[in-house]
Amino acid sequence: MKSALLWFVLIAVGVAHANPRPNIVLFIADDVSAGDFGCYGHPTLRTPCVNALAAGGLRFSNAYLTTSSCSPTRTSLITGRYPHNTGAPELHMDKSPHLGGLPQFPRELREAGYHTGHAGKWHFNGDATGSFVTRRESQPTGAEHWIPLLRDRPQDKPFFMWFAANDAHRDWDQPLAAGPHGPADAVVPPYLVDGPATREDMAHYYNEVHRFDVNIGRVVEELKRQGVYQNTILIVMADNGRPFPRDKSYLTDSGIKTPLVIHWPAGITKPAVPGSLVSTIDLAPTILELAGVARPPSFQGVSLVPVLRDPTTKLRDFVFAERNWHVQRYHERMVRHGDLVYIRNNLPGLTGFNIVNHTNGFPADVELVARWRAGTATAVQNEVFAIPRPIDSLYDVGKDPLQLHNLAGSPEHADTLRHLKAVLSQWTAETGDTLPELAAMTADRHDRDSWKASRSGGGRPPGGTVPGESTQAWNILRSGPVLTNDIKTNTPK
């Protein structure tokens, strides 16, 4: 009944639909920034398979994650909720007691008759096992079981596949010569050192992204061989930005913005580049709507189906993101409205640099730290080490895409700053976000002065109060403002 109803709905809104039960494949890259695909304008990185999907589908130009950190991103995505509303907003919260009780969109699909499979990287916070009929983890790429899972599926059911790559998470596991990129291909942003170590490091990263692309191409060929390609929705995204300083875990666009390509030959007949702001919590309601499955009230996102009908549709005036514990303490929040991005740092006395990346010997981090310690780094390169850090940062990403110029102190932007601060405060209050006392927060894994490990072993230290814990934010259904009309009347316009 639901499938038949959806068929009529999709025809009514103008989305071509050859079958009321589309198959869905979600590809998730690990640690890849939005601009690091050819279809997003990268001049040297070779990603022909994703480029082809983008050319025949929708390539979203303003899609944002809710956090730039591996496991909380997956937890947010699978539940359609902001990280602090899952009860597991920090990295490595493997035994969160709250996630299992929240609706998860693959589980909703499974209960509606879909075959649901997971292959590749796992790394959820809490229990997601009930979402997948089949689960296969693998190394080194995460793609070793993608094709077997497609071949082993039952033939009498529509399917959803969660294909999570380990590419391009460190450490690199293939020789540099095994890929098509070399140091000369590196495009080094000004906040990194354009030196030999960084260039070689970045070339390794490019080859990992290329391998992710190659494996997507293999899945496409298998879907065509099986005769199901036309009615399979292919979604390509990443869990956070590239694993370099000022990228992964940061709320600047190179860390928090995600590539998002949706390709569906039977349903998207007019390729386009939608410019609407999109949050990854919007994917859960989108997928369920396309599958004809009822939306749980816990989802905080909005469906992207109207954009599939008309790519010029604007669904959001605001997107929000958060930065929480990621091996060390952080508490930052972000809102984007138009081209303006406001970031609030609630712990300005703590360094923003990810110490663990230097102690792990990652070449780009080591080269940057050496330049900083020698006193020869540029002002832009020094910024990541600055203490104290600005409480308020405001950027115009239309004019300053790398977010190098903080406008928060500019008199001509004072009204905009007040407005976005009020919007962020409204979102904080309505979704139950909190700032725990510093002493009660999850402990750092490294001493901030000596940079030496303060505890043995990896993972998350025991204990620690997390954002949203005191309000039991996992029980809150409100999403905060989505459109300007959602803003309280006393908020400056």
Secondary structure by P-SEA (a helix, b strand, c coil): caaaaaaaaaaaacccccccbbbbbbbbbccccccccccccccccccaaaaaaaaabbbbcbbbbcccccaaaaaaaaacccccccccccccccccccccccccaaaaaaaaccbbbbcccccccccccccccbbbbbccccccaaaaaaaacccccccccbbbbccccccccccccccccccccccccccccccaaaaaaaaaaaaaaaaaaaaaaaaaaaaaaacccccbbbbbbbccccccccccccccccccbbbbbbbbcccccccccccccccccaaaaaaaaaacccccccccbbbccccccccccccccccccccccccbbbbbbbbbcccbbbbbbccccccccaaaaaaaccaaaaaaaaaaaacccccccccccccccccbbbbcccccccccccccccccaaaaaaaaaaaaaaaaaaacccccccccccccccccccccccccccccccccccccccccccccccccccccccccccccc
